[in-house]
Amino acid sequence: MKKTFRQARYAARMTKKQVAEYLELSPRTVARYEQTNCAPKVIIECLLLLGGKMPTIGRRHCFEGWSFGNGFLWSPSGEKFTSSEILALHINQQLVDELYRENMILRKTKKK
């Protein structure tokens, strides 16, 4: 669902004045966005990100429904992940790849 400027501003829990100051926009520009309820996608995505919603920039929307808050990344199903768990995924994948290569070498030597 496409978010409007107002919804994004509310998600960020910011006043119009705070939005103008934070994004270095004129108060008049912010007032126009509020009145038309329309703003450039990057402005809306920035406000949503400030409010803890994952951006949907791109074609795949692979993080749609994800959010972050209280020190966790939350999946759409409610699972929470710490930054350490996310960083460990790369290390775990490297270990799995190494074990796979070693297993393939052992299989080849066993066939001989």
C-alpha positions as CSV (number, residue, x, y, z in Angstrom):
1,M,0.0,0.0,0.0
2,K,1.4,3.4,-1.0
3,K,1.9,5.7,2.0
4,T,1.0,9.3,1.8
5,F,3.1,12.2,3.1
6,R,0.8,12.6,6.1
7,Q,1.0,8.9,7.0
8,A,4.8,9.0,6.7
9,R,5.0,12.1,8.9
10,Y,2.8,10.5,11.5
11,A,4.9,7.3,11.4
12,A,8.0,9.4,12.0
13,R,6.2,11.1,14.9
14,M,7.3,14.5,13.7
15,T,5.6,17.9,13.4
16,K,5.6,19.8,10.1
17,K,8.2,22.1,11.6
18,Q,10.4,19.2,12.6
19,V,10.2,17.7,9.1
20,A,11.2,21.0,7.5
21,E,14.2,21.4,9.9
22,Y,15.3,17.7,9.7
23,L,15.1,17.5,5.9
24,E,16.2,21.0,5.3
25,L,13.0,22.0,3.5
26,S,11.2,25.2,3.6
27,P,8.1,25.3,5.8
28,R,6.1,26.3,2.7
29,T,7.2,23.1,0.9
30,V,6.2,20.9,3.8
31,A,2.9,22.8,4.0
32,R,2.3,22.0,0.4
33,Y,3.2,18.3,0.9
34,E,0.7,18.2,3.8
35,Q,-2.0,20.0,1.9
36,T,-1.7,17.8,-1.2
37,N,-0.8,14.8,0.9
38,C,1.8,14.1,-1.8
39,A,5.6,14.3,-1.7
40,P,8.5,12.8,-3.6
41,K,9.0,9.1,-2.8
42,V,12.4,9.7,-1.2
43,I,10.8,12.1,1.3
44,I,8.1,9.6,2.2
45,E,10.6,6.8,2.5
46,C,12.9,8.8,4.7
47,L,10.1,9.7,7.1
48,L,9.0,6.0,7.2
49,L,12.5,5.0,7.9
50,L,12.7,7.5,10.8
51,G,9.5,5.9,12.1
52,G,11.0,2.4,12.1
53,K,9.5,1.1,8.8
54,M,11.8,-0.5,6.3
55,P,12.0,1.3,3.0
56,T,10.3,-0.1,-0.1
57,I,12.7,1.5,-2.6
58,G,13.3,-0.8,-5.5
59,R,11.3,-3.2,-7.5
60,R,11.3,-6.3,-5.3
61,H,10.1,-4.8,-2.0
62,C,11.9,-7.6,-0.3
63,F,11.7,-5.8,3.1
64,E,8.0,-4.9,2.8
65,G,6.3,-5.5,6.1
66,W,9.6,-5.5,8.1
67,S,10.3,-2.9,10.7
68,F,12.9,-2.0,13.3
69,G,12.6,-0.8,16.9
70,N,13.7,-1.4,20.4
71,G,17.1,-2.6,19.1
72,F,15.6,-5.4,16.9
73,L,14.7,-6.0,13.2
74,W,11.2,-7.4,13.2
75,S,9.9,-9.7,10.5
76,P,6.4,-9.4,9.2
77,S,5.5,-12.5,11.2
78,G,6.8,-11.0,14.4
79,E,10.2,-12.7,14.7
80,K,12.9,-10.4,16.1
81,F,16.6,-10.4,15.1
82,T,19.5,-8.6,16.8
83,S,22.2,-6.9,14.9
84,S,24.6,-9.7,16.1
85,E,22.4,-12.4,14.6
86,I,22.2,-10.6,11.3
87,L,26.0,-10.1,11.2
88,A,26.5,-13.8,12.1
89,L,24.6,-14.9,9.1
90,H,27.5,-14.1,6.8
91,I,29.9,-16.0,9.0
92,N,27.6,-18.9,9.2
93,Q,27.2,-19.0,5.4
94,Q,31.0,-19.0,5.0
95,L,31.2,-22.0,7.4
96,V,28.5,-23.9,5.5
97,D,30.3,-23.2,2.2
98,E,33.6,-24.5,3.6
99,L,32.0,-27.6,5.0
100,Y,30.3,-28.3,1.7
101,R,33.7,-27.9,-0.2
102,E,35.4,-30.3,2.3
103,N,32.6,-32.8,2.0
104,M,32.9,-32.7,-1.8
105,I,36.7,-33.3,-1.5
106,L,36.1,-36.3,0.9
107,R,33.6,-37.8,-1.5
108,K,36.0,-37.6,-4.4
109,T,38.8,-39.2,-2.5
110,K,36.5,-41.9,-1.2
111,K,35.4,-42.8,-4.8
112,K,39.1,-43.4,-5.8
